[in-house]
Amino acid sequence: MLYPVAIDKGHSSFGVRVPDIPGCFSGGDNFTDAVESVREAIEAHIELLIDDNESVPEATSVENYLADPEYIGAIWALIDVDITRLMGKSEKINVTLPSLLIRRIDQFVANHPEYGSRSGFLSHIAAEKVISRTKI
């Protein structure tokens, strides 16, 4: 999921807030450190939510926050977090799909290597559709 983050420049450091995940924030001495540390903060926060059997907040669009006075002057970035790897050990299952759908999935994955494989794609899409809407 791509979580929007609001980055605020202070006098000697950067603070980062994650509007979609209440209570999730981070920071760093420089911009790069701040962006790297917020990914860790998001992952840790999501792991706690999963451990507590809570719903994982769905990532929304930056546009949802641009007019919000709380974020005036913030620099925006999108942080890609793969929540499927935070959900525990993978298990092999058998899934039956129509051959045309399988071909279309394979073509899509070939053009979007970030999914890695057919299984990676299916896992990612399932997590996006299910995890944010239900408790684990």
C-alpha positions, 0 to 999 in steps of 0.5 A: 500500500502507498501511505501518504506521509506529511514531512515537516522541516524543523530547525535541525530535523524533520518530523513525519506524520502518517495521517492514515494511521493515527498515532504513527509518526517518525523523524530524522536528522535529514530528509532521507533519514526521516523518509527511511525511518517512517517506513519502519514506523509504519511497519511496526505500527501495522505489526502491532495492529495485526498482533492486536487483531485490529484492522489495518487502516487503508492507505488513502490519497494525498489529496484527502489532506492537502486542504487540511489546515493541520498539514499546511506547509508539509512536504508530501511523500508516498511510502510503499509498505508491503503488508503481506510480509508482515502477516506471517509465514506463507502457506501454499494453497491451490486456487482454481482460476479461468485460463484467460484470467491466469493469462491476464494476470501473468501479462500484468505481472510481466509488466509490473515486476514489483509484484514478483510473481503470480502468487505475489500479485494475488497475495498483494491484491487480496491483502488490499481488499481484505486486510483493511476492511476486516480484523485479522 
